[in-house]
Amino acid sequence: RTLLRGDVIENAAGACYVVTQRYGLADARGPQPLGALLERDPDALAGHFPHFGLHRHLDFTQAAFIDTETTGLGGGAGIYAFMVGVGAFEEDGGDWAFVVRQFFMRNPAEEGALLVALADLLGRYAMTVTFNGRAFDLPLLRTRFRYNAWAPDLDFEAAALLDEDRPHLDLLMPARRLWRRRLQSCRLINLEQHILGLTRSGDDVPGHL
């Protein structure tokens, strides 16, 4: 199997591994190109989900899209996020792209470095977008930040993910409102298949594993 090439990044807390991939705005994941999202206004959902905080005149260039892979589905102290993926629209010389960075800790000793790198990146964005992140991903990451408050250069007070007032669009809730009567389940894999027309490759590892 071919592994994605990445880089070892170092900071005051140690080192971790990051894989970076860029996608043009014309690239499509489903029926729409990625760039179509830049034409959408998050404020359109503000009235339906006031607790998301989307009424603050934001757009999707200010959003960090976050997902995690973890060592378990519980929320206990022994559960690690061994990979944190962050996607965002970025401009380079007038050209926009959707950039995905996957931060890996290759062993538990690298967790502090991963969180320092993650906090530095997320500080650039004003809004978080997840799928079921309100219930799982963000509470888990907040727990890991608190366990690693000792890490050099980890500004615990300023860490963006610890701000529970930060605008957060959790796509699971709109998905349930739109498609719960059409689909038996609004799990991500079902939405991908039946709404976006996507089929995961046979190499994909199920989330419960």
Phi, psi and omega in degrees: 000145179268127177269145176293135180281140180216197183225146170276124176249145183238144172214188186295340181269355180132220184223152171213180187243135181229135175249127182242131177227140180246139179232131178293157182295339179277348178296139182247137170236088190102202187283348184241145173290156182302323183295342180298334181295331180291345177270357181262149181250117178303334182297341180298336180265354188300318182291331181277330183226071185300334181286352177286339181073030186271008183271014189261031175057049179259163168223174189285354171286346180260010186254142170251121179268121191238139172214155181230155165241131190233168180275003178182170182258359177275188181238021184284175184294338182269006180266123180252150166265096184281345172220132173237120178259135178231122175247145180200152173279129182228145179254136178221105180064032180090350179259132179262147176212161172260117187251127179248125176244127177249115180265124181245138164256121184280345173202163185301335180294343182268003184298317180301317180295320178299316183291325176297314179297320180295315180298321179297318181290314185291338177296346180277348189240153186258351186217149178246139174235130180219177168236108185068022181287335180294326183267333188234293191299309185290317175302321178296313181295323178297321176298316181294323176298318182293323177291337183249025181299342179287340192299132177302140178071004176269102181282091187302319183290329185264354183303121188301323184290343180277350181276101183285352175269356180296134177306132186217112176265106176264108188292345179298321185291311174299324180298318179295320181294323183280321194234008184295334179274343180269325184248146176291330181216142176259030171299153184303318183296326177291319178296320178300315185287313191265338180256316183266347181071028180257144174236126180290149180290160179294345180278350184290137180266125179303145184301327183288350177265000000 
